[in-house]
Amino acid sequence: MVREEIERRLQELGLSVRLLGVMGHLSATPGLSISELARRARISAPSMLAIVRRLEAEGLVERVSPTGRGNTAQLNLTEAGRGARARANETLSDLDGALFGSLSPEQRDALAGAVQQVGVALLDPTARSAP
């Protein structure tokens, strides 16, 4: 239900979790290639290419190096992309407050720890405890 609400709110901004994730990678590490973005997002390069093309079409991402045979495209967020990312982060922060604001700091820490453990178990089956 939380994921659906996150997607709904991002959709109102013309974004999605996946698009915002790509924008976050480019914000943290400008100049990444499509292949590197795909590896970080754990999706195929052709899927990432489609995402990048959409972000480019919307003016949120730009190629800062020429593309073509033997050239790897380096990508950056545009000013519009940085603004869209900031608006999305503000929207998600508001949602976070609405969903979890009534929890005490201890409850928030416990929830974050539990979610992190679940994430580790999903990404690394050997980290799962035996039944």
C-alpha positions in Angstrom: 0.0 0.0 0.0 2.9 2.3 0.8 4.5 1.6 -2.6 1.2 2.3 -4.4 0.9 5.7 -2.5 4.5 6.6 -3.4 3.9 5.8 -7.0 0.6 7.7 -7.0 2.2 10.8 -5.6 5.2 10.6 -7.9 2.9 10.1 -10.9 1.2 13.4 -10.0 4.7 14.9 -10.7 5.2 13.0 -13.9 7.7 10.6 -12.3 7.9 7.1 -10.9 10.1 5.3 -8.4 12.3 4.0 -11.2 12.7 7.4 -12.9 13.5 9.0 -9.5 16.0 6.3 -8.8 17.9 7.0 -12.0 17.8 10.7 -11.3 19.2 10.0 -7.8 22.1 8.0 -9.2 22.9 10.9 -11.6 22.6 13.4 -8.8 25.1 11.5 -6.7 27.4 10.6 -9.5 27.1 12.9 -12.5 28.5 11.6 -15.8 27.4 8.0 -15.5 26.9 6.0 -18.7 23.7 4.1 -19.6 25.5 0.8 -18.8 26.6 1.9 -15.4 23.1 3.2 -14.6 21.7 -0.1 -15.7 24.1 -2.0 -13.4 23.3 0.2 -10.5 19.5 -0.1 -11.0 19.9 -3.9 -11.7 18.0 -3.7 -15.0 19.1 -4.4 -18.6 20.9 -1.7 -20.6 18.1 -1.6 -23.2 15.5 -1.0 -20.4 17.8 1.8 -19.0 18.1 3.3 -22.5 14.3 3.6 -22.7 14.3 5.3 -19.3 17.1 7.7 -20.3 15.3 8.6 -23.5 12.2 9.4 -21.6 14.1 11.6 -19.2 15.9 13.3 -22.1 12.6 13.9 -23.9 11.2 15.6 -20.8 14.3 17.7 -20.4 15.3 16.2 -17.1 18.6 14.5 -18.3 21.1 15.5 -20.9 24.0 13.8 -22.6 27.2 15.6 -22.0 29.4 13.7 -24.4 28.8 12.8 -28.0 27.3 9.4 -28.7 28.2 7.2 -31.5 30.4 4.3 -32.4 32.9 3.8 -29.6 31.7 6.7 -27.5 30.0 6.2 -24.2 27.3 8.7 -23.4 27.9 10.5 -20.1 24.6 11.7 -18.5 23.8 14.5 -16.2 20.6 16.0 -14.6 19.5 19.2 -16.1 18.4 22.2 -14.0 14.8 21.0 -14.7 15.8 17.5 -13.5 17.3 18.8 -10.3 14.1 20.8 -9.7 11.9 17.8 -10.4 14.0 15.6 -8.1 13.7 18.2 -5.3 9.9 18.4 -5.7 9.7 14.6 -5.6 11.9 14.4 -2.5 9.7 17.1 -0.8 6.6 15.1 -1.7 8.1 11.9 -0.4 9.2 13.7 2.8 5.6 14.9 3.3 4.3 11.4 2.8 6.9 10.0 5.3 5.7 12.5 7.9 2.0 11.5 7.2 2.7 7.8 7.4 5.4 7.6 10.2 5.1 10.9 12.0 3.1 9.4 14.8 5.8 6.8 15.6 8.3 7.5 18.3 12.0 7.7 17.4 12.5 4.3 18.9 9.7 2.8 16.8 11.0 4.5 13.7 14.5 3.0 14.3 13.0 -0.5 15.0 10.9 -0.3 11.8 13.9 0.9 9.7 16.1 -1.9 11.1 13.4 -4.5 10.3 13.0 -3.3 6.8 16.7 -3.2 6.3 17.0 -6.9 7.4 14.2 -7.8 5.0 16.1 -6.0 2.2 19.3 -7.8 3.0 17.6 -11.2 3.0 16.0 -10.4 -0.4 19.3 -9.4 -1.9 21.4 -12.1 -0.3 19.7 -15.4 0.4 22.7 -16.6 2.4 22.0 -13.8 4.9 18.6 -15.4 5.8 18.5 -17.2 9.1 17.7 -20.9 9.2 14.2 -21.9 10.2 
